[in-house]
Amino acid sequence: MPEYIWTGRSKSGDKIQGKLEAENPEAVKRILTRQGIEVIKVKPSPKHISEYLPFLAPRVKLNDIVLFTRQFSTLINAGVPIVQTLDILREQSDNITFKKTLRDVKETVQAGETLSGAMKRHPKVFDDLMVNLVSAGEAGGALDTIMNRLADYLEKVMALRRKIKSAMIYPIVIAVFAMIIVAVLLVYVIPIFAGMFRDAGLSLPLPTLVVMKISDYARNYFHWFLLFFILLLASLRWIRKTEKGHLITDRIILKVPVFGMLLKKAAIARMCRTLATLIENGVPILEALAIGSRTIGNKVLERAVIYARDEVSRGRGLSDPLEETHAFPLIVPRMVKVGENTGALDEMLSKVADFFEDEVDRTVEALTSLIEPIFIIVLGVTIGGLLIALYLPIFQMGQVIG
């Protein structure tokens, strides 16, 4: 239904305004009149640019989902009906894409569908894990509890993502900054010095000649370097869209010193946390493994979990197949075996997730303390080397004059 902005006066005479969904302006006036509001003006709500250009529609972020699940749990626990809860949360959301999604979910639930069924219609917003947990909550009559647990899980996932981003952003920013400085020196600064040296007719030392040659290449072929870089990024993106290419690149990523281990620990923590949450809330182990494999984010580890799932479907336990893949540190299958033997698999998986999340914390701290001096040295050597190469002829001129 379209949304309208209305202006009116309350019973006390105060001027008030708000938004309301209705079939037409007359319906808005009828609703407001029944509420004792004197309607002054009703006009259609201005359309977001994404109404005309869908590709500009904002993405629904994990933070939106976390806030939704936490507030949903609170409202349901307070006795607010599901349809009214969805309506309240839709109006509170600032994300226009999420507002549309919640509107459709509310209308679908009003039509008689379950909440999990309505969410399943929007796989880009509500993933399999969320749909399955909501379904389990509906079946067990504990939807508020499930949503509260889901919010806890998502908050931990979000915290883990934030740690990984903080570890990645710092070196990327420093690297980009260094590249910009070097590019400015090569394209703008060095040519000025090169012109001075040519006019002076100096016999230039080898380091200066090399730097000047690099500068000439950078200025004359910059567009080709840029084109090559763009094509390289496009090729990598295309390769990762293929199953084999994705697998190969993920295998390479895991072998990158420090960063590969960091990403592997984060992926294992995410998988174990997902499995623990699903199993704790009554989702069958085979379905939990299928969902967990899709949350890992790395094809190598995903294939290992799929292999383990296939073996479990044949009647084996989970720990032995996980160990056979050699994709996970031994602590994972060993803790899983303890969980299987004691009947507390979800608890053991939660402990494994806690362990690897702590490992991620320690790795990020070590990485941050290690990267800073390395980049300072690299920047100093690169920029200092360029400047020394430029000033060598000037030093020679000073010696000749002296």
KEKEBA-322385 format. One record per residue (C-alpha): residue number from 1; residue in one letter; x negated, y negated, z. Coordinates in nm, 4 decimals, padded with zeros to 6 digits. Each point is the difference from the previous one (the first is absolute). Example, Ala and Ser with C-alpha at 12.3 -4.5 7.8 and 13.67 -1.06 7.14 Angstrom:
BEGIN
     n   res         xx         yy         zz
     1     a   -01.2300    00.4500    00.7800
     2     s   -00.1370   -00.3440   -00.0660
// end
This chain:
BEGIN
     n   res         xx         yy         zz
     1     m    00.0000    00.0000    00.0000
     2     p   -00.1202   -00.3558   -00.0668
     3     e   -00.1229   -00.2164    00.2865
     4     y    00.1390   -00.3487    00.0716
     5     i   -00.1260   -00.2923    00.2087
     6     w    00.2807   -00.1687    00.1910
     7     t    00.0314   -00.3231    00.1983
     8     g    00.2785   -00.0589    00.2510
     9     r    00.1086   -00.1340    00.3386
    10     s    00.0450    00.2025    00.3151
    11     k    00.2957   -00.0358    00.2346
    12     s   -00.2023   -00.2522    00.2012
    13     g   -00.0576   -00.2119   -00.3127
    14     d   -00.3683    00.0827   -00.0434
    15     k   -00.1286    00.0352   -00.3554
    16     i   -00.1305    00.3523   -00.0626
    17     q   -00.1160    00.2026   -00.2985
    18     g   -00.1001    00.3532   -00.0859
    19     k   -00.0078    00.2760   -00.2595
    20     l    00.2648    00.2578   -00.0730
    21     e    00.0498    00.2801   -00.2502
    22     a    00.3420    00.0169   -00.1636
    23     e    00.1668    00.0730   -00.3328
    24     n    00.0599   -00.3698   -00.0752
    25     p    00.0095   -00.3460    00.1684
    26     e    00.3688    00.0428    00.0895
    27     a   -00.0841    00.3158    00.1950
    28     v   -00.2680   -00.1937    00.1888
    29     k    00.2546   -00.2698    00.0915
    30     r    00.2509    00.2600    00.1224
    31     i   -00.2606    00.1718    00.2206
    32     l   -00.1185   -00.3293    00.1511
    33     t    00.3528   -00.1277    00.0549
    34     r    00.0831    00.3179    00.1961
    35     q   -00.3041   -00.0789    00.2173
    36     g    00.1393   -00.3471    00.0756
    37     i   -00.2474   -00.1865   -00.2216
    38     e    00.1147   -00.2910   -00.2144
    39     v   -00.1670    00.0532   -00.3371
    40     i   -00.1576   -00.3074   -00.1629
    41     k   -00.1980    00.1513   -00.2859
    42     v   -00.0839    00.3401   -00.1469
    43     k   -00.2653    00.0506   -00.2678
    44     p   -00.1863    00.2993   -00.1421
    45     s   -00.3313    00.0759    00.1682
    46     p   -00.2914   -00.0984   -00.2298
    47     k   -00.1521    00.2970   -00.1789
    48     h   -00.3544    00.1105    00.0694
    49     i   -00.2391   -00.0113   -00.2947
    50     s   -00.0130    00.3809    00.0118
    51     e    00.3633    00.0018   -00.1175
    52     y   -00.1301   -00.1239   -00.3352
    53     l   -00.3477    00.1591    00.0116
    54     p    00.0302    00.3351    00.1839
    55     f   -00.3766    00.0613   -00.0075
    56     l   -00.0428   -00.3006    00.2339
    57     a    00.2202    00.1581    00.2670
    58     p   -00.1953    00.0310    00.3285
    59     r   -00.1013    00.3495    00.1092
    60     v    00.1406    00.1458    00.3189
    61     k   -00.2981    00.0151    00.2351
    62     l   -00.0659    00.2454    00.2794
    63     n    00.0505   -00.2809    00.2511
    64     d    00.3590   -00.0453   -00.1301
    65     i    00.0694    00.3711    00.0536
    66     v   -00.1534   -00.0003    00.3503
    67     l    00.2116   -00.2980    00.1046
    68     f    00.3103    00.1605   -00.1514
    69     t   -00.0444    00.3336    00.1800
    70     r   -00.0743   -00.1620    00.3359
    71     q    00.3015   -00.2351   -00.0179
    72     f    00.2235    00.2760   -00.1400
    73     s   -00.0847    00.2201    00.2993
    74     t    00.0767   -00.2836    00.2443
    75     l    00.3341   -00.0869   -00.1587
    76     i    00.1175    00.3623   -00.0309
    77     n   -00.1024    00.0669    00.3608
    78     a    00.2104   -00.3039    00.1007
    79     g    00.3058    00.1577   -00.1627
    80     v    00.0154   -00.2122   -00.3179
    81     p    00.1511    00.2003   -00.2938
    82     i   -00.2385    00.0976   -00.2815
    83     v    00.1721   -00.2133   -00.2667
    84     q   -00.0044   -00.3080    00.2220
    85     t   -00.3628    00.0709    00.0954
    86     l   -00.1002    00.0135   -00.3663
    87     d    00.1864   -00.3240   -00.0647
    88     i   -00.1733   -00.1784    00.2899
    89     l   -00.3449    00.1213   -00.1057
    90     r    00.0645   -00.0938   -00.3629
    91     e    00.0844   -00.3573    00.0969
    92     q   -00.3094   -00.0240    00.2214
    93     s   -00.2394    00.1184   -00.2705
    94     d   -00.1992   -00.2629   -00.1924
    95     n   -00.0945    00.2426   -00.2781
    96     i    00.2496   -00.0313   -00.2871
    97     t   -00.0814    00.3486   -00.1316
    98     f    00.0582    00.1545    00.3412
    99     k    00.3237   -00.1974    00.0400
   100     k    00.1284    00.1493   -00.3265
   101     t   -00.1035    00.3483    00.1096
   102     l    00.1748   -00.0290    00.3370
   103     r    00.3107   -00.1365   -00.1705
   104     d    00.0140    00.3085   -00.2238
   105     v   -00.0672    00.2316    00.2976
   106     k    00.2822   -00.1651    00.1970
   107     e    00.2470    00.0279   -00.2891
   108     t   -00.0979    00.3635   -00.0590
   109     v    00.0504    00.0842    00.3682
   110     q    00.3356   -00.1804   -00.0074
   111     a    00.0976    00.2226   -00.2934
   112     g   -00.0495    00.3091    00.2186
   113     e   -00.3626    00.0985   -00.0626
   114     t   -00.2379    00.0787    00.2874
   115     l   -00.2691   -00.2532    00.0876
   116     s   -00.2773    00.2365   -00.1140
   117     g    00.1851    00.0603   -00.3283
   118     a    00.0339   -00.3754   -00.0562
   119     m   -00.3704   -00.0525    00.0748
   120     k   -00.0973    00.2774   -00.2401
   121     r    00.1353   -00.2129   -00.2855
   122     h   -00.2938   -00.2401    00.0576
   123     p   -00.3201    00.2127   -00.0017
   124     k   -00.2227   -00.3049   -00.0563
   125     v    00.1176   -00.1475    00.3314
   126     f    00.0830    00.3048    00.2159
   127     d   -00.2434    00.2877   -00.0485
   128     d    00.0689    00.3713    00.0507
   129     l   -00.1283   -00.0095    00.3567
   130     m    00.2475   -00.2690    00.1032
   131     v    00.2918    00.1639   -00.1822
   132     n   -00.0714    00.3396    00.1585
   133     l   -00.0342   -00.1425    00.3499
   134     v    00.3227   -00.1995   -00.0329
   135     s    00.1718    00.3164   -00.1246
   136     a   -00.1306    00.1917    00.3041
   137     g    00.1208   -00.2822    00.2274
   138     e    00.3471    00.0066   -00.1545
   139     a    00.0219    00.3787    00.0365
   140     g   -00.1107   -00.0106    00.3642
   141     g    00.2010   -00.3077    00.0973
   142     a   -00.3158   -00.1823    00.1068
   143     l   -00.0412   -00.2566   -00.2746
   144     d   -00.1102   -00.2780    00.2368
   145     t   -00.2709    00.2216    00.1537
   146     i   -00.1238    00.1133   -00.3425
   147     m   -00.0157   -00.3579   -00.1297
   148     n   -00.1918   -00.1056    00.3095
   149     r   -00.2536    00.2813   -00.0535
   150     l   -00.0201   -00.0891   -00.3668
   151     a   -00.0763   -00.3621    00.0904
   152     d   -00.2795    00.1213    00.2323
   153     y   -00.1418    00.2138   -00.2812
   154     l    00.0170   -00.2816   -00.2571
   155     e   -00.1659   -00.2453    00.2392
   156     k   -00.2923    00.2408    00.0406
   157     v   -00.0226    00.0454   -00.3776
   158     m    00.0052   -00.3782   -00.0456
   159     a   -00.2734   -00.0444    00.2622
   160     l   -00.2126    00.2609   -00.1796
   161     r    00.0472   -00.1746   -00.3339
   162     r   -00.0970   -00.3312    00.1565
   163     k   -00.3250    00.1506    00.1292
   164     i   -00.0871    00.1431   -00.3427
   165     k    00.0743   -00.3328   -00.1689
   166     s   -00.2125   -00.1890    00.2498
   167     a   -00.2879    00.2364   -00.0747
   168     m    00.0403   -00.0459   -00.3767
   169     i    00.0779   -00.3718   -00.0264
   170     y   -00.3197   -00.1275    00.1659
   171     p   -00.2497    00.1612   -00.2440
   172     i    00.2213   -00.0831   -00.2991
   173     v    00.0199   -00.3689    00.0964
   174     i   -00.3758   -00.0184    00.0568
   175     a   -00.0692    00.1783   -00.3314
   176     v    00.2305   -00.2334   -00.1942
   177     f   -00.1549   -00.3035    00.1692
   178     a   -00.3498    00.1233   -00.0931
   179     m    00.1042    00.0627   -00.3616
   180     i    00.1415   -00.3525   -00.0290
   181     i   -00.3195   -00.1568    00.1363
   182     v   -00.2197    00.2045   -00.2344
   183     a    00.2273   -00.0807   -00.2975
   184     v   -00.0165   -00.3742    00.0751
   185     l   -00.3793    00.0157    00.0246
   186     l   -00.0346    00.1968   -00.3248
   187     v    00.2498   -00.2007   -00.2070
   188     y   -00.0460   -00.3566    00.1289
   189     v   -00.3113   -00.0471    00.2155
   190     i   -00.2662    00.2087   -00.1737
   191     p    00.0644   -00.1512   -00.3501
   192     i   -00.0791   -00.3481    00.1424
   193     f   -00.3350    00.1209    00.1306
   194     a   -00.0642    00.1945   -00.3237
   195     g    00.0459   -00.3217   -00.2031
   196     m   -00.2421   -00.1873    00.2272
   197     f   -00.2629    00.2740   -00.0339
   198     r    00.0307    00.0110   -00.3806
   199     d   -00.0304   -00.3802   -00.0263
   200     a   -00.3093    00.0096    00.2195
   201     g   -00.1569    00.2729   -00.2155
   202     l   -00.1011    00.2035    00.3029
   203     s   -00.1379    00.3538   -00.0141
   204     l    00.2627    00.1797    00.2086
   205     p   -00.0682    00.2948    00.2350
   206     l    00.1694    00.3371   -00.0662
   207     p    00.2684   -00.0269    00.2771
   208     t    00.1147   -00.3365   -00.1389
   209     l    00.0132    00.1352   -00.3575
   210     v    00.2089    00.2995    00.1160
   211     v    00.2445   -00.2222    00.1893
   212     m    00.0339   -00.2364   -00.2964
   213     k    00.0651    00.2952   -00.2325
   214     i    00.2703    00.1321    00.2333
   215     s    00.1511   -00.3491    00.0104
   216     d    00.0082   -00.0162   -00.3818
   217     y    00.1766    00.3366   -00.0167
   218     a    00.2472   -00.1051    00.2680
   219     r    00.0927   -00.3203   -00.1860
   220     n    00.0100    00.1473   -00.3511
   221     y    00.1683    00.3287    00.0784
   222     f    00.2071   -00.0872    00.3056
   223     h    00.3298    00.0633   -00.1807
   224     w   -00.1204    00.3444   -00.1049
   225     f   -00.1003    00.0849    00.3589
   226     l    00.3419   -00.1185    00.1180
   227     l    00.1768    00.2032   -00.2692
   228     f   -00.2050    00.3088    00.0907
   229     f    00.0894   -00.0434    00.3683
   230     i    00.3723   -00.0331   -00.0792
   231     l   -00.0096    00.3052   -00.2284
   232     l   -00.1847    00.1962    00.2676
   233     l    00.2675   -00.0815    00.2607
   234     a    00.2787    00.0823   -00.2471
   235     s   -00.1689    00.3314   -00.0876
   236     l   -00.0358    00.0952    00.3657
   237     r    00.3642   -00.0819    00.0597
   238     w    00.1043    00.2110   -00.2994
   239     i   -00.2227    00.2883    00.1122
   240     r    00.1544   -00.0033    00.3490
   241     k    00.3456    00.0296   -00.1522
   242     t   -00.0912    00.3456   -00.1369
   243     e    00.0029    00.2974    00.2385
   244     k   -00.3542    00.1118   -00.0851
   245     g   -00.1404   -00.3537    00.0011
   246     h    00.1619   -00.0765    00.3355
   247     l   -00.1499    00.3157    00.1469
   248     i   -00.3509   -00.0745   -00.1359
   249     t   -00.0014   -00.3631    00.1192
   250     d    00.1318    00.0992    00.3435
   251     r   -00.2746    00.2626    00.0268
   252     i   -00.2588   -00.2668   -00.0851
   253     i    00.1523   -00.2441    00.2520
   254     l   -00.0327    00.2552    00.2806
   255     k   -00.3731    00.0343   -00.0771
   256     v   -00.0708   -00.3741    00.0255
   257     p   -00.2268   -00.0529    00.3039
   258     v    00.1816   -00.1292    00.3109
   259     f    00.3070   -00.1245   -00.1914
   260     g    00.0883    00.3494   -00.1229
   261     m   -00.0089    00.1412    00.3527
   262     l    00.2021   -00.2943    00.1286
   263     l    00.2749    00.0556   -00.2586
   264     k   -00.0035    00.3755    00.0674
   265     k    00.0452   -00.0489    00.3745
   266     a    00.2839   -00.2470   -00.0621
   267     a    00.1715    00.2437   -00.2395
   268     i   -00.0266    00.2891    00.2484
   269     a    00.1345   -00.2184    00.2817
   270     r    00.2934   -00.1074   -00.2174
   271     m    00.0795    00.3583   -00.1049
   272     c   -00.0164    00.1408    00.3552
   273     r    00.2128   -00.2846    00.1352
   274     t    00.2592    00.0622   -00.2732
   275     l    00.0108    00.3768    00.0611
   276     a    00.0245   -00.0493    00.3767
   277     t    00.2897   -00.2455   -00.0350
   278     l    00.1908    00.2230   -00.2421
   279     i   -00.0484    00.3250    00.1955
   280     e    00.0830   -00.1703    00.3311
   281     n    00.3334   -00.1086   -00.1448
   282     g    00.1013    00.3407   -00.1328
   283     v   -00.1049   -00.0181   -00.3659
   284     p   -00.1018    00.3505   -00.1252
   285     i   -00.3760    00.0560   -00.0319
   286     l    00.0074    00.0591   -00.3792
   287     e    00.1925   -00.3211   -00.0616
   288     a   -00.2242   -00.1876    00.2451
   289     l   -00.3111    00.1186   -00.1876
   290     a    00.1504   -00.1037   -00.3353
   291     i    00.0728   -00.3486    00.1332
   292     g   -00.3321   -00.0204    00.1854
   293     s   -00.1971    00.0837   -00.3152
   294     r    00.1548   -00.3001   -00.1761
   295     t   -00.0963   -00.2413    00.2796
   296     i   -00.3731    00.0836   -00.0034
   297     g   -00.0929   -00.2286   -00.2881
   298     n   -00.2853    00.2198   -00.1263
   299     k    00.0449    00.2737   -00.2613
   300     v   -00.2784    00.2207    00.1394
   301     l    00.1587    00.0179    00.3449
   302     e    00.3489    00.0128   -00.1503
   303     r   -00.0892    00.3138   -00.1975
   304     a   -00.1416    00.1568    00.3151
   305     v    00.3277   -00.0587    00.1882
   306     i    00.2050    00.1325   -00.2945
   307     y   -00.2163    00.3169    00.0010
   308     a    00.0603    00.0359    00.3756
   309     r    00.3743   -00.0458   -00.0537
   310     d    00.0058    00.2738   -00.2654
   311     e   -00.1806    00.2349    00.2392
   312     v    00.2409   -00.0844    00.2841
   313     s    00.2932    00.0783   -00.2315
   314     r   -00.1537    00.3489   -00.0447
   315     g    00.0135    00.0579    00.3751
   316     r   -00.3451   -00.1132    00.1130
   317     g   -00.0755   -00.2517    00.2721
   318     l   -00.1050   -00.3549   -00.0802
   319     s   -00.3457   -00.0081    00.1595
   320     d   -00.1753    00.2680   -00.2102
   321     p    00.0991   -00.1424   -00.3430
   322     l   -00.1075   -00.3487    00.1132
   323     e   -00.3404    00.1378    00.0996
   324     e   -00.0348    00.1914   -00.3286
   325     t    00.0304   -00.3200   -00.2039
   326     h   -00.3156   -00.1477    00.1634
   327     a    00.1642   -00.3405   -00.0556
   328     f    00.0496   -00.0801    00.3683
   329     p   -00.2413   -00.0191    00.2949
   330     l    00.0144    00.3189    00.2102
   331     i    00.1735   -00.1813    00.2847
   332     v    00.3179   -00.0217   -00.2089
   333     p    00.0635    00.3736   -00.0644
   334     r   -00.1278    00.0931    00.3477
   335     m    00.2397   -00.2396    00.1743
   336     v    00.2807    00.1172   -00.2283
   337     k   -00.0734    00.3612    00.1028
   338     v    00.0259   -00.0975    00.3663
   339     g    00.3314   -00.1704   -00.0738
   340     e    00.1333    00.3067   -00.1826
   341     n   -00.1056    00.2326    00.2836
   342     t    00.1531   -00.2175    00.2732
   343     g    00.3127   -00.1033   -00.1923
   344     a   -00.0973   -00.3659    00.0213
   345     l   -00.1076   -00.0679   -00.3582
   346     d    00.1456   -00.3530   -00.0066
   347     e   -00.1871   -00.0897    00.3196
   348     m   -00.3322    00.1316   -00.1345
   349     l    00.0480   -00.1853   -00.3284
   350     s    00.0663   -00.3217    00.1929
   351     k   -00.3248    00.0508    00.1912
   352     v   -00.1897    00.0581   -00.3258
   353     a    00.1549   -00.3203   -00.1388
   354     d   -00.1035   -00.1903    00.3152
   355     f   -00.3543    00.1363   -00.0309
   356     f   -00.0420   -00.1034   -00.3633
   357     e    00.1592   -00.3405    00.0596
   358     d   -00.2633   -00.0572    00.2709
   359     e   -00.2642    00.1186   -00.2480
   360     v    00.1270   -00.2558   -00.2518
   361     d   -00.0312   -00.2714    00.2675
   362     r   -00.3592    00.0970    00.0740
   363     t   -00.0905    00.0275   -00.3690
   364     v    00.1478   -00.3421   -00.0757
   365     e   -00.1954   -00.1572    00.2876
   366     a   -00.3229    00.1678   -00.1128
   367     l    00.0641   -00.0953   -00.3610
   368     t    00.0665   -00.3637    00.0844
   369     s   -00.3187   -00.0273    00.2066
   370     l   -00.2007    00.1756   -00.2746
   371     i    00.1367   -00.1871   -00.3024
   372     e   -00.0730   -00.3508    00.1280
   373     p   -00.3816    00.0290    00.0165
   374     i   -00.0125    00.2024   -00.3233
   375     f    00.1903   -00.2646   -00.1938
   376     i   -00.2062   -00.2803    00.1533
   377     i   -00.3176    00.1771   -00.1175
   378     v    00.1398    00.0695   -00.3481
   379     l    00.1233   -00.3587   -00.0377
   380     g   -00.3298   -00.1387    00.1257
   381     v   -00.2080    00.2163   -00.2343
   382     t    00.2203   -00.0683   -00.3062
   383     i    00.0503   -00.3741    00.0362
   384     g   -00.3429   -00.0540    00.1522
   385     g   -00.1602    00.1926   -00.2869
   386     l    00.1768   -00.2160   -00.2585
   387     l   -00.1042   -00.3234    00.1739
   388     i   -00.3612    00.1115    00.0420
   389     a   -00.0169    00.0930   -00.3702
   390     l    00.1248   -00.3495   -00.0861
   391     y   -00.2436   -00.1810    00.2293
   392     l   -00.3118    00.1962   -00.0966
   393     p   -00.0720   -00.2280   -00.3016
   394     i    00.0559   -00.3068    00.2190
   395     f   -00.2540    00.1333    00.2501
   396     q   -00.2440    00.0556   -00.2872
   397     m    00.0530   -00.3578   -00.1205
   398     g   -00.0722   -00.1250    00.3498
   399     q   -00.3254    00.1976    00.0137
   400     v   -00.1097   -00.1330   -00.3437
   401     i    00.0757   -00.3614    00.1002
   402     g   -00.1773    00.0515    00.3300
// end
